[in-house]
Amino acid sequence: MMGRRPMERQEEADSRLCLRHRFMRSYKKNTLALLSCFVLSVTLITSLLILVHTNHKMENIQGKMVFTDSDCSINEIDGSKVEKLASDPDLEWHAVKQLEYGEYQKDFQDNRLERGDSRYITLTAIVEKGRLPKTEHEVAAERWALLNMGIEPVCGQEVEIYSEKENRTETYKVVGILSDVPSNKKYGVKMLYAPIKSGGEDSFSVYVRFRDGTDYDKKVSEVCRDLGIEKRQVKKCPGREDIQGLWLTDIKFISVLLLITMIVFYGIFQITIMWRRNPYGILRAVGMQAGQLRRLILSEMYEIFLLSIPVGGFLVLALHCLFPNYQETAVRKFA
C-alpha cells in the first residue's frame, strides 16, 4: 500500500493537469481575462520601477552637480589630520579646501577667493581653457563669474585681491577658465579659485569619497575616532546616492501596485468561479475533495501567471523599442 502512494500521487497530478488544461480551453474568455490581468500587472510594475530608477538616477546626477560627488566633508581639521586622513586606504579620493582666508576682489567683497587643491577646484567644474593655478598668485574662475566681475574671460587677465588676514592687496593672474558651476550660477556666487597657501596654522575642509562597498556609518565613526574629532565636524553630502531609500521606494511602489492589481484579479477570479460553478459542483459530486479542487484552481492560476511573465517582459521590451532613447535622453538632460 505504501509503495503505491507515489504512483497515486502521480495519477492525481496527471488528472489535475488534464482537467486544468480542459478548463483553460473550455473557458477561453476567463483564461484570457486572467492572463491579461497578470500580464498588465507584470508590465505595469516593471515599467514603473524603471521610471522610478530613472528618476532616482536623474536626481542623483543633479545632486552630484550641485553638492559634489563626495560622500561627506570633514571640516575644521589641521594639516596633520589632513595628511593622516589622506593615507586612509578606504578613501577613493579626497579634495582639500583651505579655510580662514578672507580674500576677495578689491572693492567687491562679494567676489571672493577660495583656496584648495586641484581636486577641489574641479569637483563640480572642468577646465575649458588654460590650466589650473599652480602658484599662490594664480587663479582660475568660471566664465560667467568673470563676466559679472567685469573681467574678460580669457587667460592672462589680472585681478586685484585683498587679504583681510594680511591686510594688503595683491595682483593675481587668471590662468584658467572653468565651466560654470550650477550652484554658484544659481545663487549668484562669484568665486575665484587659487591653490592652497602654505605656512601658518590653517584649518581645512576635506571632501572624501569612500571606496565602493564601504559601510558609510561605520567608516565615519572610525574616521572620527582616528582623527580625534567630533561627529558634528562630518557633514554628509546631500548629493550622496541613497540606495536604501531607493529600495524602500521600490517596496512601497510594488506594495501599492500589487494591492491594486490583486483587487482587480480577485474580481475576475470571482467571476471565473461563478462561470464554473456547475463543472466544479459535478467534480465535488463525483468525489473530488475541497482541497483537491482548491489545488486544481490554484495550479491553473499559477500556470497562467507563469505564462504572463514572459509576455509581460516582451511588452516592456516592445515599449523600450518604441521609446529607445527615453532613459538615455532623460539622464543626459541633467548630466
LOVEXTOR-387916 format. One line per 2 residues: number of its first residue (from 1); their letters; for each residue x, z, y of N, C-alpha, C. Coordinates in steps of 0.05 Angstrom, whole numbers, plus 5000, padded with zeros to 4 digits. Layout:
<atoms>
NUM) A) X Z Y X Z Y X Z Y | ...
</atoms>
This chain:
<atoms>
1) MM) 5017 5000 4976 5000 5000 5000 5017 5000 5025 | 5038 5017 5024 5056 5019 5047 5071 4992 5052
3) GR) 5077 4978 5030 5092 4953 5032 5076 4931 5044 | 5049 4934 5043 5032 4912 5053 5026 4915 5082
5) RP) 5032 4938 5094 5025 4942 5122 5038 4923 5142 | 5064 4917 5139 5076 4897 5157 5062 4870 5155
7) ME) 5054 4862 5130 5040 4837 5126 5013 4838 5140 | 5000 4861 5137 4973 4864 5150 4976 4862 5180
9) RQ) 4997 4874 5191 5000 4873 5220 5006 4845 5229 | 5021 4830 5213 5027 4802 5219 5001 4785 5219
11) EE) 4985 4790 5198 4959 4776 5197 4941 4782 5221 | 4941 4807 5228 4925 4815 5252 4935 4802 5277
13) AD) 4962 4801 5280 4974 4788 5304 4967 4758 5304 | 4969 4745 5280 4963 4717 5279 4933 4712 5285
15) SR) 4916 4730 5276 4888 4727 5281 4882 4730 5311 | 4896 4749 5324 4892 4753 5353 4902 4728 5368
17) LC) 4925 4717 5359 4936 4694 5372 4917 4670 5371 | 4904 4667 5347 4885 4645 5344 4861 4649 5362
19) LR) 4850 4674 5362 4827 4679 5378 4833 4677 5408 | 4857 4687 5415 4865 4685 5444 4866 4657 5453
21) HR) 4878 4639 5438 4880 4611 5446 4853 4597 5446 | 4836 4605 5427 4809 4594 5427 4793 4602 5452
23) FM) 4796 4627 5460 4782 4637 5484 4793 4622 5509 | 4819 4619 5510 4832 4606 5533 4823 4577 5535
25) RS) 4819 4563 5512 4810 4535 5513 4780 4533 5518 | 4765 4552 5507 4736 4551 5510 4726 4558 5538
27) YK) 4741 4576 5551 4733 4585 5578 4755 4577 5597 | 4757 4550 5600 4779 4539 5617 4777 4548 5646
29) KN) 4752 4549 5656 4749 4557 5684 4759 4585 5689 | 4752 4603 5671 4762 4631 5673 4792 4632 5671
31) TL) 4802 4617 5651 4832 4617 5648 4846 4606 5672 | 4835 4584 5684 4847 4573 5708 4845 4592 5732
33) AL) 4822 4606 5733 4819 4625 5755 4840 4647 5753 | 4843 4658 5729 4863 4679 5725 4892 4668 5730
35) LS) 4897 4644 5720 4923 4632 5725 4929 4628 5754 | 4908 4618 5769 4911 4614 5798 4917 4640 5812
37) CF) 4903 4661 5804 4907 4687 5817 4935 4697 5813 | 4945 4695 5788 4973 4703 5783 4993 4685 5797
39) VL) 4989 4659 5797 5007 4640 5810 5009 4645 5840 | 4986 4648 5852 4985 4654 5881 4998 4681 5887
41) SV) 4995 4700 5870 5007 4726 5874 5038 4724 5873 | 5048 4710 5852 5077 4706 5850 5088 4691 5874
43) TL) 5074 4669 5881 5083 4653 5904 5082 4668 5930 | 5061 4683 5935 5058 4698 5959 5079 4720 5962
45) IT) 5083 4735 5940 5103 4757 5941 5131 4746 5945 | 5138 4725 5930 5164 4713 5933 5169 4702 5960
47) SL) 5149 4687 5971 5152 4674 5997 5155 4695 6019 | 5139 4716 6018 5140 4737 6039 5166 4753 6037
49) LI) 5176 4757 6013 5202 4771 6010 5224 4754 6022 | 5223 4728 6018 5243 4710 6030 5242 4712 6060
51) LV) 5217 4712 6072 5214 4714 6101 5224 4741 6111 | 5218 4763 6096 5228 4789 6104 5258 4790 6105
53) HT) 5271 4779 6084 5300 4779 6083 5312 4761 6104 | 5299 4738 6110 5309 4721 6132 5307 4735 6158
55) NH) 5285 4748 6163 5281 4763 6188 5302 4785 6191 | 5307 4799 6168 5328 4820 6168 5355 4809 6175
57) KM) 5361 4785 6164 5387 4772 6169 5389 4765 6198 | 5368 4755 6210 5369 4747 6239 5373 4772 6256
59) EN) 5358 4794 6250 5361 4819 6265 5389 4830 6262 | 5401 4828 6238 5428 4837 6234 5448 4822 6250
61) IQ) 5445 4795 6251 5463 4778 6267 5460 4785 6296 | 5436 4789 6306 5432 4797 6334 5445 4823 6340
63) GK) 5442 4843 6321 5454 4869 6325 5484 4867 6327 | 5496 4851 6310 5525 4848 6310 5535 4835 6335
65) MV) 5519 4816 6346 5527 4802 6370 5527 4821 6394 | 5507 4840 6394 5504 4858 6416 5521 4883 6413
67) FT) 5522 4894 6389 5535 4920 6384 5561 4919 6368 | 5571 4896 6363 5596 4891 6347 5590 4892 6317
69) DS) 5610 4883 6302 5607 4882 6273 5620 4906 6259 | 5623 4928 6274 5635 4952 6263 5614 4969 6249
71) DC) 5624 4989 6234 5606 5008 6221 5600 5032 6240 | 5621 5039 6255 5618 5062 6273 5641 5062 6293
73) SI) 5639 5079 6314 5661 5083 6332 5668 5112 6332 | 5694 5117 6333 5705 5145 6333 5717 5149 6360
75) NE) 5705 5168 6375 5711 5170 6404 5727 5194 6411 | 5742 5191 6433 5757 5213 6445 5777 5225 6426
77) ID) 5794 5207 6416 5817 5217 6399 5843 5207 6412 | 5864 5222 6406 5890 5215 6418 5905 5194 6401
79) GS) 5928 5186 6411 5944 5165 6398 5952 5172 6370 | 5960 5197 6365 5969 5204 6338 5946 5202 6318
81) KV) 5922 5209 6326 5899 5206 6308 5891 5177 6304 | 5896 5161 6324 5891 5132 6321 5910 5121 6299
83) EK) 5935 5128 6300 5954 5119 6280 5947 5129 6252 | 5939 5154 6251 5931 5165 6225 5906 5150 6214
85) LA) 5887 5145 6231 5863 5131 6223 5869 5102 6214 | 5888 5089 6228 5895 5061 6222 5907 5059 6194
87) SD) 5919 5080 6184 5932 5079 6158 5913 5084 6135 | 5888 5089 6141 5868 5094 6120 5863 5069 6103
89) PD) 5867 5071 6077 5864 5047 6060 5836 5037 6058 | 5816 5053 6065 5788 5045 6063 5778 5029 6087
91) LE) 5796 5025 6107 5789 5010 6131 5794 4980 6127 | 5774 4964 6132 5778 4935 6131 5792 4926 6156
93) WH) 5783 4937 6179 5796 4931 6205 5788 4953 6225 | 5803 4955 6246 5797 4974 6268 5804 4961 6294
95) AV) 5790 4969 6315 5794 4959 6342 5796 4983 6361 | 5816 4983 6379 5821 5006 6396 5815 5000 6425
97) KQ) 5800 5019 6437 5794 5017 6466 5806 5041 6480 | 5819 5036 6502 5832 5058 6517 5812 5069 6538
99) LE) 5810 5096 6539 5792 5109 6557 5806 5121 6581 | 5791 5132 6600 5801 5147 6622 5817 5131 6642
101) YG) 5814 5105 6642 5827 5088 6663 5805 5077 6681 | 5802 5090 6704 5783 5080 6724 5795 5057 6740
103) EY) 5792 5033 6730 5804 5010 6743 5782 4989 6748 | 5783 4978 6772 5762 4958 6779 5773 4939 6801
105) QK) 5758 4917 6805 5766 4897 6825 5765 4910 6852 | 5785 4904 6868 5787 4916 6895 5762 4909 6911
107) DF) 5749 4930 6923 5725 4927 6939 5700 4921 6923 | 5702 4920 6897 5678 4914 6880 5680 4933 6855
109) QD) 5669 4957 6858 5671 4976 6836 5656 4969 6811 | 5636 4951 6814 5621 4942 6790 5636 4923 6772
111) NR) 5657 4911 6783 5674 4892 6768 5697 4908 6755 | 5693 4918 6732 5711 4938 6720 5731 4924 6701
113) LE) 5753 4939 6697 5774 4930 6678 5774 4949 6654 | 5773 4938 6630 5774 4953 6606 5800 4946 6591
115) RG) 5811 4966 6578 5836 4962 6563 5832 4966 6533 | 5842 4948 6517 5840 4951 6489 5858 4931 6475
117) DS) 5860 4934 6448 5877 4915 6433 5862 4888 6430 | 5876 4869 6418 5864 4842 6416 5839 4842 6399
119) RY) 5837 4859 6379 5813 4860 6362 5789 4870 6379 | 5794 4890 6396 5773 4900 6413 5763 4879 6433
121) IT) 5781 4864 6445 5774 4844 6465 5756 4822 6452 | 5761 4816 6427 5746 4795 6414 5725 4805 6394
123) LT) 5716 4829 6398 5695 4840 6380 5670 4823 6381 | 5661 4816 6405 5637 4800 6408 5642 4775 6425
125) AI) 5666 4766 6426 5673 4742 6441 5696 4728 6427 | 5700 4702 6435 5723 4687 6426 5738 4676 6450
127) VE) 5762 4668 6447 5778 4657 6469 5772 4627 6470 | 5760 4618 6492 5753 4590 6496 5776 4574 6508
129) KG) 5790 4586 6526 5813 4573 6539 5835 4594 6543 | 5859 4584 6542 5882 4602 6547 5888 4619 6522
131) RL) 5894 4644 6527 5902 4663 6506 5894 4691 6513 | 5898 4709 6495 5893 4737 6500 5916 4749 6517
133) PK) 5909 4768 6534 5930 4781 6550 5950 4797 6533 | 5976 4795 6540 5996 4808 6525 6010 4830 6540
135) TE) 6013 4827 6567 6026 4847 6583 6005 4862 6600 | 6014 4884 6612 5996 4902 6626 5983 4889 6650
137) HE) 5995 4868 6661 5984 4855 6685 5972 4828 6680 | 5963 4824 6655 5948 4800 6648 5920 4808 6639
139) VA) 5901 4791 6645 5873 4797 6638 5860 4772 6626 | 5838 4777 6612 5820 4756 6602 5792 4764 6611
141) AE) 5775 4745 6615 5748 4751 6624 5728 4729 6615 | 5703 4736 6615 5682 4717 6608 5678 4697 6631
143) RW) 5670 4673 6624 5666 4652 6645 5646 4661 6666 | 5623 4670 6656 5601 4677 6675 5610 4701 6693
145) AL) 5626 4720 6681 5634 4743 6697 5653 4734 6720 | 5672 4716 6714 5690 4706 6734 5675 4692 6757
147) LN) 5655 4676 6749 5639 4662 6769 5625 4682 6787 | 5614 4703 6775 5600 4723 6791 5619 4741 6807
149) MG) 5644 4741 6800 5664 4755 6816 5675 4738 6839 | 5667 4713 6839 5677 4695 6860 5704 4683 6853
151) IE) 5710 4683 6826 5736 4672 6817 5731 4648 6800 | 5745 4627 6805 5742 4602 6790 5751 4608 6761
153) PV) 5734 4600 6741 5741 4607 6713 5762 4588 6701 | 5786 4590 6711 5809 4575 6700 5832 4593 6698
155) CG) 5849 4588 6678 5873 4605 6675 5892 4601 6698 | 5905 4624 6705 5924 4623 6727 5914 4636 6753
157) QE) 5888 4642 6754 5877 4655 6777 5887 4684 6779 | 5887 4695 6803 5896 4722 6806 5874 4740 6817
159) VE) 5874 4765 6809 5853 4784 6818 5867 4811 6824 | 5858 4824 6845 5870 4850 6852 5853 4872 6839
161) IY) 5867 4890 6825 5854 4912 6811 5864 4939 6823 | 5844 4956 6829 5851 4983 6840 5849 5003 6817
163) SE) 5870 5020 6815 5870 5041 6795 5866 5068 6808 | 5845 5082 6800 5839 5109 6811 5860 5129 6802
165) KE) 5870 5126 6777 5889 5144 6766 5916 5143 6781 | 5924 5118 6787 5950 5115 6801 5947 5111 6831
167) NR) 5922 5109 6840 5915 5107 6868 5931 5084 6881 | 5929 5061 6869 5942 5037 6881 5929 5012 6870
169) TE) 5934 4990 6885 5923 4964 6878 5945 4946 6867 | 5940 4932 6845 5960 4914 6834 5947 4887 6828
171) TY) 5963 4866 6827 5953 4839 6822 5955 4832 6793 | 5934 4822 6782 5932 4814 6754 5927 4784 6752
173) KV) 5938 4772 6731 5935 4743 6727 5916 4738 6704 | 5897 4720 6708 5878 4712 6687 5892 4692 6669
175) VG) 5895 4700 6643 5908 4683 6624 5890 4672 6602 | 5865 4682 6601 5846 4674 6580 5817 4674 6590
177) IL) 5802 4654 6582 5774 4652 6587 5759 4658 6561 | 5742 4678 6562 5727 4686 6538 5699 4674 6538
179) SD) 5687 4672 6514 5659 4664 6513 5642 4687 6523 | 5618 4681 6532 5601 4701 6543 5592 4722 6522
181) VP) 5594 4747 6530 5585 4769 6513 5556 4774 6518 | 5538 4770 6498 5509 4772 6503 5500 4798 6517
183) SN) 5510 4821 6509 5502 4846 6521 5511 4848 6550 | 5536 4840 6555 5546 4841 6583 5529 4823 6601
185) KK) 5524 4799 6591 5509 4779 6608 5480 4789 6612 | 5468 4801 6591 5441 4810 6593 5437 4832 6614
187) YG) 5456 4851 6615 5454 4874 6633 5471 4871 6658 | 5484 4848 6661 5499 4843 6686 5525 4859 6688
189) VK) 5537 4864 6665 5562 4880 6664 5585 4860 6667 | 5599 4861 6690 5622 4843 6695 5647 4857 6688
191) ML) 5661 4847 6668 5684 4861 6657 5709 4843 6655 | 5732 4855 6661 5758 4843 6656 5771 4858 6633
193) YA) 5787 4844 6617 5799 4857 6594 5830 4854 6596 | 5843 4877 6591 5872 4878 6592 5883 4893 6567
195) PI) 5908 4890 6560 5920 4905 6538 5921 4935 6543 | 5926 4950 6522 5929 4979 6525 5953 4985 6542
197) KS) 5950 5004 6560 5972 5012 6577 5987 5035 6564 | 6013 5032 6562 6030 5052 6549 6036 5075 6567
199) GG) 6043 5098 6554 6050 5121 6569 6026 5139 6576 | 6032 5165 6579 6011 5183 6587 5995 5194 6563
201) ED) 5981 5216 6568 5964 5228 6548 5936 5216 6550 | 5932 5194 6535 5907 5180 6538 5888 5186 6515
203) SF) 5863 5179 6519 5842 5182 6499 5833 5154 6491 | 5825 5152 6466 5817 5126 6455 5790 5127 6440
205) SV) 5777 5104 6440 5755 5100 6421 5763 5079 6401 | 5757 5084 6376 5765 5065 6355 5740 5055 6340
207) YV) 5737 5029 6341 5715 5017 6325 5725 5010 6298 | 5712 5019 6277 5722 5015 6250 5701 5001 6232
209) RF) 5712 4986 6213 5695 4973 6193 5707 4981 6166 | 5690 4995 6149 5699 5004 6123 5697 4981 6103
211) RD) 5713 4983 6082 5712 4962 6061 5685 4963 6047 | 5678 4940 6036 5653 4938 6021 5653 4958 5997
213) GT) 5631 4971 5993 5628 4990 5971 5634 5018 5980 | 5644 5022 6004 5650 5049 6014 5624 5064 6022
215) DY) 5621 5088 6012 5598 5104 6019 5601 5114 6048 | 5583 5105 6066 5587 5110 6094 5587 5139 6101
217) DK) 5567 5154 6092 5564 5182 6100 5588 5199 6089 | 5596 5194 6064 5618 5209 6053 5644 5202 6067
219) KV) 5647 5176 6074 5672 5168 6088 5674 5180 6116 | 5651 5181 6130 5651 5193 6157 5659 5222 6155
221) SE) 5648 5237 6136 5655 5265 6132 5684 5268 6126 | 5695 5250 6109 5723 5251 6102 5741 5246 6127
223) VC) 5733 5226 6143 5749 5220 6167 5749 5243 6187 | 5726 5255 6190 5724 5278 6209 5742 5301 6199
225) RD) 5742 5305 6173 5758 5327 6161 5788 5321 6164 | 5796 5296 6159 5824 5288 6160 5835 5288 6189
227) LG) 5818 5280 6208 5827 5278 6236 5822 5304 6251 | 5807 5322 6239 5801 5347 6253 5783 5344 6277
229) IE) 5763 5327 6274 5744 5321 6296 5716 5329 6288 | 5698 5330 6308 5670 5337 6302 5654 5311 6297
231) KR) 5633 5315 6282 5616 5291 6275 5603 5278 6299 | 5600 5294 6321 5588 5282 6345 5606 5261 6358
233) QV) 5632 5262 6350 5650 5242 6361 5648 5215 6346 | 5633 5215 6324 5629 5190 6309 5601 5180 6315
235) KK) 5599 5155 6324 5573 5143 6331 5569 5119 6313 | 5547 5119 6298 5541 5097 6280 5533 5072 6297
237) CP) 5544 5049 6289 5538 5025 6304 5509 5017 6300 | 5494 5012 6322 5466 5004 6319 5463 4977 6305
239) GR) 5484 4961 6304 5483 4935 6291 5491 4935 6262 | 5496 4959 6251 5504 4961 6223 5480 4954 6205
241) ED) 5485 4938 6185 5463 4929 6167 5452 4953 6151 | 5426 4955 6152 5412 4977 6138 5400 4966 6112
243) IQ) 5416 4967 6091 5407 4956 6065 5385 4974 6053 | 5388 5000 6056 5367 5018 6045 5340 5013 6059
245) GL) 5341 5009 6085 5317 5003 6100 5304 4977 6090 | 5321 4957 6084 5311 4931 6074 5297 4935 6047
247) WL) 5309 4950 6029 5296 4955 6003 5270 4970 6006 | 5270 4989 6025 5245 5004 6029 5223 4986 6040
249) TD) 5231 4968 6057 5211 4948 6067 5201 4930 6045 | 5219 4922 6027 5211 4906 6004 5191 4921 5987
251) IK) 5196 4946 5982 5178 4962 5965 5150 4964 5978 | 5150 4969 6005 5124 4971 6019 5109 4944 6018
253) FI) 5123 4922 6022 5110 4896 6021 5099 4891 5994 | 5115 4895 5973 5106 4889 5946 5083 4907 5938
255) SV) 5083 4932 5947 5062 4951 5940 5035 4941 5953 | 5036 4934 5978 5012 4925 5992 5001 4899 5980
257) LL) 5020 4880 5975 5011 4855 5964 5000 4858 5936 | 5013 4875 5920 5003 4880 5893 4975 4892 5893
259) LI) 4971 4911 5912 4945 4923 5915 4923 4902 5921 | 4930 4885 5940 4911 4864 5948 4905 4845 5925
261) TM) 4926 4835 5912 4923 4816 5890 4909 4829 5866 | 4914 4854 5861 4901 4868 5839 4871 4871 5843
263) IV) 4864 4875 5869 4835 4876 5875 4821 4850 5869 | 4835 4828 5877 4824 4801 5872 4824 4796 5842
265) FY) 4845 4803 5829 4847 4799 5800 4826 4815 5785 | 4821 4839 5793 4801 4856 5780 4774 4843 5781
267) GI) 4767 4831 5805 4741 4818 5808 4739 4794 5789 | 4760 4778 5787 4760 4755 5769 4759 4764 5740
269) FQ) 4773 4785 5734 4774 4796 5707 4746 4806 5698 | 4732 4819 5716 4705 4829 5710 4685 4805 5705
271) IT) 4688 4784 5721 4672 4761 5717 4677 4748 5690 | 4703 4748 5683 4711 4737 5657 4698 4753 5634
273) IM) 4699 4779 5636 4687 4796 5615 4657 4791 5613 | 4644 4788 5636 4615 4782 5635 4609 4756 5621
275) WR) 4625 4735 5627 4621 4709 5614 4626 4711 5584 | 4643 4729 5575 4649 4730 5547 4636 4754 5533
277) RN) 4615 4764 5545 4602 4788 5533 4591 4782 5505 | 4578 4759 5502 4567 4752 5476 4588 4749 5454
279) PY) 4610 4732 5459 4631 4730 5439 4644 4756 5432 | 4649 4773 5452 4661 4799 5447 4642 4817 5431
281) GI) 4616 4815 5437 4596 4830 5422 4596 4822 5393 | 4598 4796 5387 4599 4787 5360 4623 4798 5345
283) LR) 4646 4797 5359 4671 4808 5347 4668 4837 5340 | 4655 4853 5357 4651 4881 5351 4632 4884 5328
285) AV) 4612 4866 5326 4592 4868 5305 4604 4862 5278 | 4624 4844 5277 4636 4837 5251 4659 4856 5243
287) GM) 4663 4877 5260 4682 4898 5251 4707 4901 5268 | 4710 4885 5290 4734 4889 5307 4731 4915 5323
289) QA) 4752 4931 5322 4751 4957 5336 4756 4953 5366 | 4749 4974 5381 4752 4972 5410 4781 4969 5418
291) GQ) 4799 4982 5404 4827 4980 5410 4838 4952 5405 | 4829 4940 5383 4837 4913 5376 4827 4893 5397
293) LR) 4802 4897 5406 4791 4879 5426 4806 4882 5453 | 4813 4907 5459 4828 4912 5484 4855 4898 5483
295) RL) 4869 4900 5459 4895 4886 5456 4892 4856 5458 | 4870 4846 5448 4865 4817 5449 4862 4808 5478
297) IL) 4847 4823 5494 4843 4816 5523 4870 4818 5538 | 4884 4840 5533 4910 4845 5547 4931 4824 5539
299) SE) 4931 4816 5514 4951 4796 5506 4945 4769 5519 | 4919 4763 5523 4912 4738 5537 4921 4739 5566
301) MY) 4916 4762 5579 4925 4766 5607 4955 4763 5609 | 4969 4775 5590 4998 4775 5590 5009 4746 5587
303) EI) 4997 4731 5569 5006 4703 5565 5001 4686 5590 | 4978 4690 5603 4972 4676 5628 4991 4684 5650
305) FL) 4998 4710 5651 5017 4719 5671 5045 4707 5667 | 5054 4706 5642 5080 4694 5636 5080 4664 5644
307) LS) 5058 4651 5640 5056 4623 5648 5057 4620 5678 | 5046 4639 5693 5045 4638 5722 5072 4641 5735
309) IP) 5091 4654 5722 5117 4659 5735 5132 4633 5740 | 5136 4615 5720 5150 4590 5726 5134 4572 5745
311) VG) 5107 4573 5743 5091 4556 5761 5093 4566 5789 | 5092 4593 5793 5096 4604 5820 5124 4598 5831
313) GF) 5144 4601 5813 5171 4594 5822 5174 4565 5830 | 5161 4547 5816 5161 4519 5823 5148 4514 5850
315) LV) 5126 4528 5856 5113 4525 5882 5132 4535 5904 | 5146 4557 5900 5165 4567 5920 5187 4546 5925
317) LA) 5197 4534 5903 5218 4514 5906 5207 4489 5921 | 5181 4482 5915 5169 4460 5929 5166 4465 5959
319) LH) 5159 4490 5966 5157 4497 5994 5185 4496 6007 | 5205 4505 5992 5232 4504 6003 5241 4475 6008
321) CL) 5233 4457 5990 5239 4428 5993 5225 4416 6017 | 5200 4426 6022 5185 4416 6045 5197 4426 6071
323) FP) 5208 4450 6071 5220 4461 6095 5248 4470 6088 | 5266 4450 6083 5293 4457 6073 5311 4471 6092
325) NY) 5307 4467 6118 5326 4477 6138 5315 4501 6153 | 5292 4512 6144 5279 4533 6159 5298 4558 6162
327) QE) 5307 4568 6139 5323 4593 6139 5349 4588 6153 | 5362 4565 6147 5388 4559 6160 5386 4556 6190
329) TA) 5364 4542 6199 5360 4538 6227 5353 4565 6241 | 5337 4581 6228 5329 4607 6240 5353 4625 6243
331) VR) 5370 4625 6223 5394 4643 6225 5414 4632 6246 | 5418 4605 6246 5436 4593 6265 5427 4598 6294
333) KF) 5401 4599 6298 5389 4602 6324 5399 4628 6337 | 5404 4648 6321 5412 4674 6331 5442 4679 6327
335) A) 5456 4660 6315 5484 4664 6309 5501 4657 6333
</atoms>
